[in-house]
Amino acid sequence: MKNTTVLISGASVAGPALALWLGRMGCTVTVVEKAPALRLGGQAVDFKGATHLTVLERMGVLDEVRRRQTGGTDQEVVDADGRRLAVIPGAFTGGDIEIRRGDLAALLYERTRRNCEYVFGDSITSLTETAGGVHVTFERGAPRTFDLVVGADGIHSNVRRLAFGPESGYVNFTGHYYALADLGLDHPPAMYNEPGRMAALGGPKAPAFFVFASRRLDYDRYDAGQQKRLLIDAYRGMGWKVPELMARLRDAEEVYLDSISKVRMDHYAKGRVVLLGDAAYGNTLGGFGSGLAIVGAHVLAGELAEADGDHVTAFARYEEIMHRYATVTGQSSAGPFLAPPSPLRITMRNWMFKRSLLLRVMLKATDRFARSVELKDYPALAPAGGSTR
């Protein structure tokens, strides 16, 4: 596949992970990212089980990920007066390795920036497949033609919209929203619930983390002021420290609000365009997103190598493998778990964390899901003079 030109949309985790593999294969890779620079910070992501760790090891980043890990931290569930009701163990939320998404993205960027081109502050506006490639136009850059195009640009994938159709045909809203913010508070990890609402501080996902039940909201995902107003409205009248958090939110520099949604697709590829990570099989806060992204990147690159660049064969095999593995994303729905709809459901959820046997069963189940794929050894992905094992 030497000199095969590949355009990847998205510079978070899935895109740079694929760029790492394709670079080893001799491909000419361009990564385009809508944000003006690499997105640092963000929520913590985690990897669980032998499959995820093996892929990180084959990528050559496992030791560095361990060095930068945040570590699974226990989190208290509290009542309105701050009294402890239950403890969520770090192993439940943090997997085997937990690392901030921005730190992981920066690590992958550093490993790939010398042998692939990164274009920040730009976005794809059209995709036209020709006999020998995909003609791509951009918001700012000049049009170019690539052999293959990969959409690794998240649940709200621009590439998926351009190649497959409107988001409404593939993204299913589950009835909840979540928000992340840095409110300048140094607080021990704690989580508070009222029916249909959750507020957390100092936990594994972000300095301040919110989940709430809602009808579908119509808002601009790039308008921070509008997102703040929606969040303040959603948390009006809530107890614990929430009034203080909402007061601080008004002046917060960073806030992110999005739906909890699931992506459902029969096919991840169309012609020379293929989807990777959340764009193809996302499940917001489902617990396997980053693991699926790095495994998917490994499989996609490996199948392209085994097919000697025959994208039709490679994409079909990638779909077959990842469709089976991505069923793990359908096993959970984070909204009702994090923000139970009634006092009884909140009590039942908390009770689960007090029962060590039940918790161990759940942890074993998630570990089984995480490794429910046969991880092939693709020799072409090995670094020069090395093995992928």
C-alpha positions as CSV (number, residue, x, y, z in Angstrom):
1,M,0.0,0.0,0.0
2,K,3.0,2.3,-0.2
3,N,2.0,5.8,-1.5
4,T,-1.7,5.1,-1.1
5,T,-3.2,8.5,-0.2
6,V,-5.6,8.5,2.7
7,L,-7.6,11.4,4.1
8,I,-8.8,11.0,7.7
9,S,-11.3,13.4,9.2
10,G,-10.9,13.8,12.9
11,A,-7.8,14.2,15.2
12,S,-9.1,12.9,18.5
13,V,-8.3,9.2,19.1
14,A,-9.5,7.0,16.3
15,G,-8.0,9.2,13.5
16,P,-4.5,9.4,14.8
17,A,-4.6,5.7,15.9
18,L,-5.3,4.8,12.3
19,A,-2.7,7.3,11.0
20,L,-0.1,5.5,13.2
21,W,-0.8,2.1,11.5
22,L,-1.1,3.5,8.0
23,G,2.2,5.4,8.4
24,R,3.9,2.1,9.2
25,M,2.5,0.7,6.0
26,G,3.9,3.5,3.9
27,C,0.7,5.3,3.1
28,T,0.6,9.0,2.6
29,V,-1.8,10.2,5.3
30,T,-3.6,13.6,5.8
31,V,-5.6,14.3,8.9
32,V,-8.1,17.1,8.8
33,E,-9.6,18.5,12.0
34,K,-12.3,21.2,12.3
35,A,-10.9,22.5,15.6
36,P,-8.1,25.2,15.2
37,A,-5.7,23.1,17.3
38,L,-5.3,19.8,19.0
39,R,-8.1,19.5,21.7
40,L,-6.4,19.1,25.0
41,G,-8.1,18.2,28.3
42,G,-11.6,16.7,28.0
43,Q,-13.1,13.8,29.8
44,A,-11.2,10.7,30.9
45,V,-11.3,7.6,28.7
46,D,-10.4,4.1,29.7
47,F,-9.2,0.8,28.3
48,K,-10.1,-2.6,29.7
49,G,-9.0,-6.1,29.2
50,A,-6.3,-7.9,27.3
51,T,-7.6,-7.0,23.9
52,H,-7.4,-3.2,24.5
53,L,-4.0,-3.5,26.2
54,T,-2.6,-5.7,23.4
55,V,-3.5,-3.1,20.8
56,L,-1.9,-0.3,22.8
57,E,1.2,-2.5,23.1
58,R,1.3,-3.2,19.4
59,M,1.0,0.6,18.8
60,G,4.0,1.1,20.9
61,V,2.3,3.5,23.3
62,L,1.2,1.3,26.3
63,D,4.1,2.3,28.5
64,E,3.5,6.0,27.8
65,V,-0.3,5.6,28.4
66,R,0.5,4.0,31.7
67,R,2.8,6.9,32.6
68,R,0.1,9.5,31.8
69,Q,-2.8,7.6,33.4
70,T,-5.0,9.4,35.8
71,G,-5.7,6.2,37.9
72,G,-9.1,4.9,38.8
73,T,-10.4,6.9,41.7
74,D,-13.2,5.8,44.1
75,Q,-16.2,8.2,44.0
76,E,-18.7,8.7,46.8
77,V,-22.4,8.9,46.1
78,V,-23.8,11.5,48.5
79,D,-27.1,12.9,49.7
80,A,-28.1,16.5,49.7
81,D,-26.2,17.1,53.0
82,G,-23.0,15.5,51.6
83,R,-23.4,12.3,53.6
84,R,-22.0,9.1,51.9
85,L,-24.6,6.7,50.6
86,A,-22.4,4.4,48.5
87,V,-18.9,4.3,46.9
88,I,-18.3,3.7,43.2
89,P,-14.9,1.9,43.0
90,G,-12.4,3.3,40.6
91,A,-12.2,-0.1,38.8
92,F,-15.8,0.3,37.8
93,T,-15.4,3.6,36.0
94,G,-11.7,3.6,35.1
95,G,-11.1,0.2,33.6
96,D,-7.5,-1.1,33.6
97,I,-6.0,2.2,32.4
98,E,-7.7,5.6,32.5
99,I,-6.2,8.6,30.7
100,R,-7.6,12.0,29.8
101,R,-8.7,12.1,26.2
102,G,-6.6,15.2,25.5
103,D,-3.5,13.5,26.8
104,L,-4.1,10.4,24.7
105,A,-4.7,12.6,21.6
106,A,-1.5,14.5,22.2
107,L,0.4,11.3,22.6
108,L,-0.9,9.9,19.3
109,Y,-0.3,13.2,17.6
110,E,3.3,13.2,18.7
111,R,3.8,9.7,17.4
112,T,2.3,10.5,13.9
113,R,3.0,14.2,13.1
114,R,6.4,13.5,11.5
115,N,5.1,11.1,8.9
116,C,1.6,12.4,8.2
117,E,0.1,15.8,7.4
118,Y,-2.2,17.5,10.0
119,V,-4.6,20.3,8.8
120,F,-6.3,22.1,11.6
121,G,-9.1,24.6,11.3
122,D,-10.6,23.1,8.2
123,S,-13.5,20.7,7.3
124,I,-14.7,18.6,4.4
125,T,-17.5,20.1,2.4
126,S,-18.1,17.5,-0.4
127,L,-17.0,14.0,-1.4
128,T,-17.2,12.9,-5.0
129,E,-16.1,9.4,-5.9
130,T,-14.4,9.0,-9.2
131,A,-13.0,5.9,-11.0
132,G,-9.6,6.2,-9.2
133,G,-10.3,8.0,-6.0
134,V,-12.4,10.5,-4.0
135,H,-12.4,14.2,-5.0
136,V,-12.7,16.2,-1.8
137,T,-13.5,19.9,-1.3
138,F,-12.8,21.8,1.9
139,E,-14.1,24.9,3.7
140,R,-10.7,26.6,3.4
141,G,-8.1,24.4,1.6
142,A,-7.9,23.7,-2.1
143,P,-9.7,20.6,-3.5
144,R,-7.7,17.4,-3.5
145,T,-8.2,13.8,-4.5
146,F,-7.4,10.8,-2.3
147,D,-7.4,7.1,-2.8
148,L,-9.5,6.5,0.4
149,V,-11.4,8.7,2.9
150,V,-12.0,7.8,6.6
151,G,-14.5,9.4,8.8
152,A,-13.1,9.3,12.3
153,D,-15.0,12.4,13.4
154,G,-17.3,11.3,16.1
155,I,-21.0,10.6,16.6
156,H,-21.9,13.8,14.8
157,S,-19.7,12.7,11.8
158,N,-19.5,15.1,8.9
159,V,-18.1,12.4,6.7
160,R,-21.0,10.1,7.5
161,R,-23.5,12.9,6.6
162,L,-21.8,13.6,3.3
163,A,-21.3,10.0,2.3
164,F,-24.3,8.2,3.8
165,G,-27.0,10.8,4.5
166,P,-28.5,12.9,7.4
167,E,-27.5,12.1,10.9
168,S,-31.2,11.4,11.8
169,G,-30.9,8.1,9.8
170,Y,-28.1,6.7,12.0
171,V,-28.0,8.4,15.4
172,N,-30.6,7.5,18.0
173,F,-31.2,9.9,20.9
174,T,-31.7,7.9,24.1
175,G,-33.4,10.6,26.2
176,H,-30.5,12.1,28.1
177,Y,-27.8,14.8,27.8
178,Y,-24.5,15.1,29.5
179,A,-22.2,18.1,30.1
180,L,-18.6,18.6,31.1
181,A,-17.2,21.8,32.6
182,D,-14.2,23.1,34.6
183,L,-15.7,25.2,37.3
184,G,-12.5,25.9,39.2
185,L,-13.3,23.7,42.2
186,D,-11.0,21.3,43.9
187,H,-13.4,18.8,45.4
188,P,-13.1,15.1,46.4
189,P,-14.8,12.8,43.9
190,A,-18.6,12.9,44.7
191,M,-21.8,12.4,42.9
192,Y,-25.3,13.5,43.8
193,N,-28.7,12.4,42.3
194,E,-32.2,13.6,42.1
195,P,-34.7,11.8,39.8
196,G,-33.6,12.3,36.2
197,R,-30.5,14.4,37.2
198,M,-26.9,13.8,38.3
199,A,-24.2,16.2,39.2
200,A,-20.6,15.1,40.0
201,L,-17.4,16.8,41.1
202,G,-13.8,15.6,41.0
203,G,-14.8,12.3,39.4
204,P,-13.2,10.3,36.6
205,K,-14.8,12.0,33.6
206,A,-14.2,15.8,34.3
207,P,-13.9,18.4,37.1
208,A,-17.6,18.8,36.9
209,F,-19.9,16.3,35.1
210,F,-23.7,16.4,34.6
211,V,-26.2,14.0,33.2
212,F,-30.0,14.8,32.9
213,A,-33.1,13.4,31.3
214,S,-34.6,15.6,28.7
215,R,-36.7,15.9,25.5
216,R,-34.5,16.5,22.4
217,L,-33.0,20.0,22.6
218,D,-32.5,22.3,19.7
219,Y,-29.2,24.2,20.1
220,D,-25.9,25.1,18.5
221,R,-23.2,22.7,19.7
222,Y,-20.6,25.4,19.1
223,D,-22.4,28.1,21.1
224,A,-21.1,27.9,24.7
225,G,-23.4,30.6,26.0
226,Q,-26.5,28.7,24.7
227,Q,-25.2,25.5,26.3
228,K,-24.7,27.1,29.6
229,R,-28.3,28.5,29.6
230,L,-29.7,25.1,28.8
231,L,-27.7,23.5,31.6
232,I,-28.7,26.1,34.1
233,D,-32.4,25.6,33.2
234,A,-32.1,21.8,33.5
235,Y,-30.6,22.0,37.0
236,R,-32.8,24.7,38.4
237,G,-34.1,23.9,42.0
238,M,-31.6,21.0,42.5
239,G,-30.0,20.6,45.9
240,W,-26.5,19.7,47.2
241,K,-23.8,22.0,45.7
242,V,-25.7,22.5,42.5
243,P,-26.7,26.1,43.0
244,E,-23.1,27.1,43.5
245,L,-22.0,25.0,40.4
246,M,-24.6,26.8,38.3
247,A,-23.4,30.2,39.5
248,R,-19.9,29.3,38.6
249,L,-21.0,27.9,35.2
250,R,-21.9,31.4,34.0
251,D,-18.2,32.4,34.0
252,A,-16.7,29.0,33.0
253,E,-14.3,29.1,30.0
254,E,-14.9,25.5,29.0
255,V,-18.3,23.8,28.8
256,Y,-19.5,21.0,26.6
257,L,-23.1,19.8,26.2
258,D,-24.2,16.9,24.0
259,S,-26.8,14.2,23.8
260,I,-26.4,10.6,24.9
261,S,-26.9,8.8,21.7
262,K,-26.2,5.5,19.9
263,V,-25.1,5.1,16.3
264,R,-26.6,2.2,14.4
265,M,-25.4,1.4,10.9
266,D,-25.7,-1.7,8.7
267,H,-22.6,-0.8,6.8
268,Y,-19.6,1.2,7.7
269,A,-18.3,1.7,4.2
270,K,-19.6,3.2,1.0
271,G,-17.3,2.9,-2.0
272,R,-13.9,4.4,-1.0
273,V,-15.3,6.0,2.1
274,V,-15.3,4.2,5.5
275,L,-16.2,5.1,9.0
276,L,-14.2,4.4,12.2
277,G,-14.9,4.7,15.9
278,D,-17.9,6.7,17.2
279,A,-18.8,7.7,13.7
280,A,-19.6,4.1,12.9
281,Y,-20.5,2.5,16.3
282,G,-20.7,5.1,19.0
283,N,-22.6,4.8,22.2
284,T,-22.1,8.0,24.4
285,L,-20.6,7.1,27.8
286,G,-21.1,3.5,27.0
287,G,-17.7,2.6,28.4
288,F,-16.0,1.1,25.4
289,G,-15.7,4.0,23.0
290,S,-11.9,4.5,23.0
291,G,-11.3,0.8,23.1
292,L,-13.5,0.3,20.1
293,A,-11.7,3.1,18.3
294,I,-8.2,1.7,18.7
295,V,-9.3,-1.9,18.0
296,G,-11.2,-0.6,14.9
297,A,-8.2,1.3,13.7
298,H,-6.0,-1.8,14.1
299,V,-8.5,-4.0,12.2
300,L,-9.1,-1.5,9.4
301,A,-5.4,-1.0,8.8
302,G,-4.6,-4.7,9.1
303,E,-7.4,-5.7,6.7
304,L,-6.2,-3.1,4.1
305,A,-2.7,-4.6,4.4
306,E,-3.9,-8.2,4.1
307,A,-6.0,-7.2,1.0
308,D,-3.0,-5.4,-0.5
309,G,-4.9,-2.2,-0.7
310,D,-8.1,-3.7,-2.2
311,H,-10.5,-1.5,-0.3
312,V,-13.6,-3.5,-1.3
313,T,-12.3,-6.7,0.2
314,A,-10.7,-4.9,3.2
315,F,-13.8,-2.8,4.1
316,A,-16.1,-5.9,3.9
317,R,-13.8,-7.8,6.3
318,Y,-13.5,-4.8,8.6
319,E,-17.3,-4.5,8.7
320,E,-17.7,-8.2,9.5
321,I,-15.2,-8.2,12.4
322,M,-16.3,-4.8,13.9
323,H,-20.0,-5.5,13.6
324,R,-19.6,-8.4,15.9
325,Y,-17.4,-6.6,18.3
326,A,-19.3,-3.4,18.4
327,T,-22.4,-5.2,19.8
328,V,-20.8,-4.4,23.2
329,T,-22.0,-0.8,22.6
330,G,-25.6,-1.9,22.6
331,Q,-25.3,-3.6,26.0
332,S,-25.6,-0.4,28.1
333,S,-27.4,2.9,28.3
334,A,-25.6,5.4,30.5
335,G,-28.4,7.9,31.0
336,P,-30.8,5.9,33.2
337,F,-27.8,4.4,35.1
338,L,-26.2,7.7,35.9
339,A,-29.4,9.7,36.3
340,P,-32.1,7.2,37.4
341,P,-35.7,8.3,36.9
342,S,-37.1,7.8,40.4
343,P,-36.0,7.7,44.1
344,L,-36.4,3.9,44.0
345,R,-34.2,3.5,41.0
346,I,-31.6,5.7,42.6
347,T,-31.7,3.6,45.7
348,M,-31.4,0.4,43.7
349,R,-28.4,1.7,41.7
350,N,-26.7,2.7,44.9
351,W,-27.5,-0.7,46.5
352,M,-25.6,-2.4,43.7
353,F,-22.4,-0.6,44.7
354,K,-22.7,-1.9,48.2
355,R,-22.9,-5.5,47.1
356,S,-19.3,-6.6,46.2
357,L,-20.4,-9.9,44.7
358,L,-22.8,-8.3,42.3
359,L,-20.2,-5.7,41.4
360,R,-17.6,-8.3,40.7
361,V,-20.0,-10.1,38.3
362,M,-20.6,-6.8,36.5
363,L,-16.9,-6.1,36.2
364,K,-16.3,-9.6,34.8
365,A,-19.1,-9.1,32.3
366,T,-17.7,-5.9,31.0
367,D,-14.2,-7.5,30.7
368,R,-15.8,-10.3,28.7
369,F,-17.4,-7.8,26.3
370,A,-14.1,-5.9,25.9
371,R,-12.2,-8.9,24.8
372,S,-15.0,-10.5,22.7
373,V,-13.1,-10.2,19.4
374,E,-10.3,-12.4,17.9
375,L,-7.4,-10.1,17.6
376,K,-5.5,-11.1,14.5
377,D,-1.7,-10.6,14.2
378,Y,-1.1,-8.4,11.1
379,P,2.6,-8.7,10.2
380,A,2.4,-5.6,7.9
381,L,1.6,-3.4,10.9
382,A,4.7,-4.3,12.9
383,P,7.3,-1.5,13.3
384,A,10.5,-2.0,11.2
385,G,12.3,-5.0,12.5
386,G,9.6,-5.8,15.1
387,S,6.6,-8.0,15.8
388,T,3.1,-6.9,16.5
389,R,2.9,-9.5,19.3
